[in-house]
Amino acid sequence: MPELRKDPIVGRWVIISTDRAKRPTDFARDSVRMKGGFCPFCYGNEAKTPPEIQAYRPSQNGGPPQRNTPGWTVRVVPNKFPALQIEGNLDRQAEGMFDKMNGVGAHEVVIETNEHNGTLATLPPKKIEDVLWTFRDRILDLKKDRRLKYILIFKNHGEAAGATIEHAHSQLIALPVVPIYVAEEIEGAKQYYIFKERCIFCDIVRQETDAGIRVVAENDDFLTIAPYAPRFPFETWVLPKQHESAFENSTSRMFQNLAKAIRTLLNKANRVLDDPPYNLVIHSSPTQDSSNDHYHWHIEYVPKLTKVGGFEWGTGFYINPTPPEEAAKFLREATVPEPAGAAAG
């Protein structure tokens, strides 16, 4: 019989359709495959993007690095077609009963590697760690702007997931408001903390570690799980084991282990789901509340295996044909290759 499960954080119900449970091979999808052609993000094409904001670039010939030239490993540029722009004032206004403001914010692209065929699943952990440090640097810089209330880091992998350029990249959008999905998580976490004086995410980490049935992987600092009430098949979360409300407050050791956790998850998903298109987002605390006891930053990974239809849009219910316990088992048991140059043992 199908089950209705309630997300303990936001109170959202989902339908776990156990009667028509789908295994990984049951999903009709196109795996992500490189098509080639001209790429503005490739090494040597720096003049084809807007001027860079930041780059990891070692010194060249003993002198200072030259901006907008080759030699970089991770590069940040403004989005050529930004959803929001950094210039201007918010100018909040009423239009009768409605509210509006100017589209002030930031929209940046993080080019994760200078290798066109490289992905977060194939990069060595150290290079993934460099990407994470880049995220942190950009968040800390944009937090200085008091107009910006929330900064979202997200990744679209594959055309079906919204990627228009196949070269590995993530995006950052800084907003003058806290988005509703994050606000719901924060409010749910806050209410739980008021009632129990504990962080709900910390309780999830403890309970899922003890139960084990929804655990995908773990290392010293991170637990990767299929959440109890997932909206989508093979939805997966990566959570810090120790309480931390904001991604940018993470330590060097945490970034090292987060790089390993991300690489492990993506390789397991690639093995089980044959390199699916996916979305990956970092949910963190708002810019002006980066240290609190109730919210716990985390990563949400969603492979694009099903489509959202009228029922979901009309009700807010999601129908998930794969129980998270089964998804976690498939991912947990998948073997992944060791990164090149990894030490044995």
C-alpha positions as CSV (number, residue, x, y, z in Angstrom):
1,M,0.0,0.0,0.0
2,P,1.3,3.5,-0.7
3,E,2.5,5.6,2.3
4,L,2.1,9.2,3.1
5,R,5.2,10.5,4.8
6,K,5.6,13.9,6.5
7,D,8.8,15.9,6.2
8,P,9.7,16.7,9.8
9,I,11.2,20.1,9.0
10,V,8.7,21.9,6.7
11,G,5.6,19.7,7.4
12,R,5.3,18.8,3.7
13,W,3.6,15.5,2.9
14,V,4.8,13.2,0.1
15,I,3.4,10.0,-1.3
16,I,5.8,7.0,-1.4
17,S,4.2,4.8,-4.0
18,T,5.5,1.5,-2.8
19,D,3.1,-0.5,-5.0
20,R,4.8,0.7,-8.2
21,A,8.2,1.1,-6.7
22,K,10.8,1.7,-9.4
23,R,14.4,0.4,-9.5
24,P,17.2,2.4,-11.0
25,T,16.8,0.7,-14.4
26,D,13.1,1.5,-14.6
27,F,13.5,5.2,-15.2
28,A,13.5,6.4,-18.8
29,R,16.1,9.1,-19.2
30,D,19.0,10.3,-21.2
31,S,22.4,10.1,-19.6
32,V,24.6,13.2,-19.7
33,R,26.9,12.9,-22.7
34,M,29.4,15.5,-24.0
35,K,28.4,17.0,-27.4
36,G,31.5,19.1,-28.0
37,G,31.7,22.3,-30.0
38,F,32.9,25.8,-29.0
39,C,32.9,26.4,-25.2
40,P,33.4,29.9,-23.7
41,F,34.4,28.3,-20.4
42,C,37.4,26.3,-21.8
43,Y,41.0,27.1,-21.1
44,G,42.2,29.8,-23.6
45,N,38.8,31.3,-24.1
46,E,38.9,33.7,-21.2
47,A,38.1,36.7,-23.5
48,K,34.8,35.1,-24.4
49,T,33.4,35.5,-20.9
50,P,32.7,38.7,-19.0
51,P,35.8,39.8,-17.0
52,E,36.5,37.5,-14.1
53,I,35.6,38.3,-10.6
54,Q,38.0,35.8,-9.0
55,A,40.3,33.0,-10.0
56,Y,42.6,30.4,-8.5
57,R,45.7,31.0,-10.6
58,P,49.3,30.3,-9.5
59,S,51.9,32.9,-10.1
60,Q,53.3,32.9,-13.6
61,N,57.1,33.1,-14.3
62,G,57.6,34.4,-10.7
63,G,55.4,37.4,-11.3
64,P,51.8,38.2,-10.2
65,P,49.0,36.3,-12.0
66,Q,47.4,38.1,-15.0
67,R,43.7,38.3,-14.9
68,N,41.5,37.0,-17.7
69,T,44.4,34.8,-19.1
70,P,45.1,31.1,-19.0
71,G,46.7,29.6,-16.0
72,W,43.6,29.2,-13.8
73,T,42.2,26.2,-12.1
74,V,38.9,27.6,-10.8
75,R,37.4,30.8,-12.3
76,V,34.4,33.0,-11.3
77,V,32.7,35.3,-13.9
78,P,29.5,37.3,-13.9
79,N,26.6,35.5,-15.6
80,K,26.4,36.9,-19.2
81,F,22.6,36.9,-18.8
82,P,22.0,37.7,-15.1
83,A,18.7,37.1,-13.4
84,L,19.6,40.1,-11.1
85,Q,22.1,42.9,-11.3
86,I,24.4,44.3,-8.6
87,E,23.9,48.0,-9.5
88,G,21.1,50.2,-8.1
89,N,18.8,50.5,-5.1
90,L,16.1,48.2,-4.1
91,D,13.5,51.0,-4.2
92,R,10.7,49.0,-2.5
93,Q,7.3,50.1,-3.6
94,A,3.6,49.4,-3.3
95,E,1.4,48.9,-6.4
96,G,-2.0,49.0,-4.8
97,M,-2.1,45.9,-2.6
98,F,1.0,44.4,-4.3
99,D,4.7,44.9,-3.5
100,K,7.7,45.2,-5.8
101,M,11.3,46.2,-5.8
102,N,14.2,46.5,-8.3
103,G,15.9,43.3,-9.3
104,V,19.1,44.0,-7.3
105,G,21.3,41.1,-6.6
106,A,24.3,39.1,-8.0
107,H,24.5,36.3,-10.5
108,E,27.8,34.6,-10.9
109,V,29.2,31.5,-12.6
110,V,31.9,29.3,-11.0
111,I,33.8,27.4,-13.7
112,E,34.9,24.4,-11.7
113,T,37.7,23.2,-13.8
114,N,39.7,24.2,-16.9
115,E,39.2,20.7,-18.3
116,H,36.1,20.6,-20.6
117,N,35.3,16.9,-19.9
118,G,36.0,17.2,-16.1
119,T,33.1,16.9,-13.6
120,L,32.8,17.0,-9.9
121,A,32.6,13.2,-10.0
122,T,35.9,12.8,-11.8
123,L,38.0,15.7,-10.3
124,P,40.4,14.8,-7.5
125,P,39.1,15.7,-4.1
126,K,41.7,18.5,-3.8
127,K,40.3,20.2,-6.9
128,I,36.7,19.8,-5.6
129,E,38.0,21.4,-2.3
130,D,39.2,24.4,-4.3
131,V,35.7,24.8,-5.7
132,L,34.3,24.8,-2.2
133,W,36.8,27.4,-1.1
134,T,35.8,29.5,-4.1
135,F,32.1,29.3,-3.0
136,R,33.2,30.4,0.5
137,D,35.2,33.3,-0.8
138,R,32.3,34.6,-2.9
139,I,29.8,34.3,-0.1
140,L,32.1,36.2,2.4
141,D,32.6,38.9,-0.2
142,L,28.9,39.3,-1.1
143,K,27.8,39.2,2.6
144,K,29.4,42.7,3.0
145,D,26.5,44.1,0.9
146,R,23.7,44.7,3.3
147,R,21.1,44.7,0.5
148,L,21.7,41.0,0.0
149,K,19.8,38.7,2.4
150,Y,20.4,35.3,1.0
151,I,23.1,33.6,-1.2
152,L,22.2,30.4,-3.0
153,I,24.9,28.1,-4.6
154,F,23.5,25.6,-7.1
155,K,24.6,23.3,-9.8
156,N,22.7,22.2,-12.9
157,H,24.3,19.1,-14.5
158,G,23.0,18.1,-17.9
159,E,20.5,19.8,-20.3
160,A,17.5,18.1,-18.6
161,A,18.6,19.7,-15.3
162,G,18.8,23.2,-16.8
163,A,22.4,23.4,-17.9
164,T,22.9,25.4,-21.1
165,I,26.7,24.9,-21.2
166,E,28.1,21.4,-20.7
167,H,31.5,22.5,-19.2
168,A,31.3,21.8,-15.5
169,H,30.1,24.9,-13.6
170,S,28.0,26.0,-10.7
171,Q,26.1,29.3,-10.2
172,L,25.6,31.7,-7.3
173,I,22.6,34.0,-7.0
174,A,22.5,36.6,-4.2
175,L,19.0,37.8,-3.4
176,P,17.5,40.8,-1.6
177,V,15.0,38.4,0.1
178,V,15.1,34.9,1.7
179,P,13.5,32.5,-0.8
180,I,10.3,30.8,0.4
181,Y,11.6,27.2,0.4
182,V,14.6,28.2,2.6
183,A,12.3,30.4,4.8
184,E,10.0,27.4,5.4
185,E,13.0,25.2,6.4
186,I,14.3,27.9,8.7
187,E,10.9,28.4,10.3
188,G,10.3,24.7,10.8
189,A,13.7,24.3,12.3
190,K,13.1,27.3,14.6
191,Q,9.8,25.9,15.8
192,Y,11.4,22.5,16.6
193,Y,14.2,24.3,18.5
194,I,11.7,26.3,20.5
195,F,9.8,23.1,21.4
196,K,12.7,20.8,22.0
197,E,15.8,23.0,22.5
198,R,17.6,20.9,19.9
199,C,18.5,21.3,16.3
200,I,16.2,19.2,14.1
201,F,19.0,18.5,11.6
202,C,21.3,17.3,14.4
203,D,18.5,15.0,15.6
204,I,18.1,13.7,12.1
205,V,21.9,13.0,11.9
206,R,21.7,11.1,15.2
207,Q,18.6,9.1,14.3
208,E,19.7,8.2,10.8
209,T,23.1,7.2,12.0
210,D,21.6,4.8,14.5
211,A,19.0,3.4,12.1
212,G,21.4,3.0,9.2
213,I,18.7,2.1,6.6
214,R,18.7,5.5,4.9
215,V,22.5,6.1,5.2
216,V,24.3,6.3,1.8
217,A,27.8,7.1,3.0
218,E,29.7,8.9,5.8
219,N,33.1,10.1,6.8
220,D,34.5,11.9,9.8
221,D,32.5,15.1,9.2
222,F,29.6,14.3,6.9
223,L,26.6,12.0,6.7
224,T,25.0,11.3,3.4
225,I,21.4,10.1,3.6
226,A,18.2,9.6,1.6
227,P,15.8,11.8,3.6
228,Y,12.7,10.1,5.3
229,A,10.2,12.0,3.1
230,P,11.9,12.7,-0.2
231,R,10.1,14.6,-3.0
232,F,12.0,12.8,-5.7
233,P,13.5,9.3,-6.4
234,F,17.0,9.1,-5.2
235,E,16.9,12.6,-3.6
236,T,19.9,12.7,-1.3
237,W,21.2,15.0,1.4
238,V,24.7,15.6,2.7
239,L,24.7,17.0,6.3
240,P,27.6,18.1,8.6
241,K,27.7,15.8,11.6
242,Q,28.5,18.7,13.9
243,H,26.1,21.6,14.2
244,E,27.0,24.5,11.9
245,S,24.4,27.0,10.6
246,A,26.3,28.5,7.6
247,F,28.3,26.8,4.9
248,E,30.9,29.6,4.9
249,N,31.8,28.9,8.6
250,S,33.1,25.5,7.7
251,T,36.7,24.6,8.7
252,S,39.5,23.5,6.4
253,R,39.1,19.9,7.5
254,M,35.4,20.0,6.8
255,F,36.0,21.2,3.3
256,Q,38.5,18.4,2.8
257,N,35.9,15.8,3.9
258,L,33.0,17.6,2.1
259,A,34.9,17.3,-1.2
260,K,35.2,13.5,-0.5
261,A,31.6,13.2,0.4
262,I,30.4,15.0,-2.8
263,R,32.7,12.9,-5.0
264,T,31.5,9.7,-3.3
265,L,27.8,10.6,-3.7
266,L,28.2,11.6,-7.4
267,N,30.2,8.5,-8.3
268,K,27.7,6.3,-6.6
269,A,24.8,8.0,-8.4
270,N,26.6,7.7,-11.7
271,R,27.2,4.0,-11.1
272,V,23.6,3.3,-10.1
273,L,21.8,5.8,-12.4
274,D,24.2,5.9,-15.4
275,D,25.4,9.5,-15.1
276,P,22.0,11.2,-14.7
277,P,21.2,14.9,-15.1
278,Y,20.9,16.4,-11.6
279,N,20.5,19.6,-9.5
280,L,22.6,20.2,-6.4
281,V,21.9,23.1,-4.0
282,I,23.5,24.3,-0.8
283,H,21.0,25.5,1.8
284,S,22.6,27.7,4.3
285,S,21.6,30.4,6.8
286,P,20.7,33.9,5.6
287,T,23.6,36.4,5.3
288,Q,22.8,38.3,8.4
289,D,22.1,35.3,10.6
290,S,25.1,33.1,9.9
291,S,25.5,31.7,13.4
292,N,22.5,30.3,15.2
293,D,21.4,27.2,17.2
294,H,18.3,26.1,15.1
295,Y,19.4,25.9,11.5
296,H,21.9,23.5,10.0
297,W,23.4,24.0,6.5
298,H,23.3,21.0,4.1
299,I,23.5,20.0,0.5
300,E,20.5,18.6,-1.4
301,Y,21.1,16.4,-4.5
302,V,18.2,15.6,-6.9
303,P,18.7,13.5,-10.1
304,K,16.2,14.3,-12.8
305,L,14.4,11.0,-13.1
306,T,10.7,12.0,-13.1
307,K,8.7,15.0,-14.2
308,V,6.5,17.2,-12.0
309,G,2.9,17.2,-13.2
310,G,-0.5,18.7,-12.4
311,F,-1.1,16.8,-9.2
312,E,2.2,18.1,-7.7
313,W,1.6,21.7,-8.9
314,G,-2.0,21.6,-7.7
315,T,-1.5,20.1,-4.3
316,G,2.2,20.6,-3.2
317,F,2.2,16.8,-2.8
318,Y,5.0,14.9,-4.5
319,I,4.7,11.3,-5.7
320,N,7.9,9.4,-5.3
321,P,8.0,5.9,-6.8
322,T,11.2,4.8,-5.0
323,P,11.2,4.4,-1.2
324,P,14.2,6.2,0.3
325,E,15.3,3.0,2.1
326,E,15.6,1.2,-1.3
327,A,17.3,4.2,-2.9
328,A,19.8,4.4,0.0
329,K,20.5,0.7,-0.3
330,F,21.3,0.9,-4.1
331,L,23.6,3.9,-3.5
332,R,25.2,2.5,-0.4
333,E,26.2,-0.8,-2.1
334,A,27.5,0.9,-5.2
335,T,31.3,0.7,-5.4
336,V,33.1,3.9,-6.6
337,P,36.6,4.3,-8.1
338,E,39.4,5.7,-6.0
339,P,40.5,9.1,-7.1
340,A,43.7,9.2,-9.2
341,G,46.8,9.3,-6.9
342,A,44.8,8.3,-3.8
343,A,46.9,6.6,-1.1
344,A,46.2,3.0,-0.5
345,G,44.9,1.8,2.8
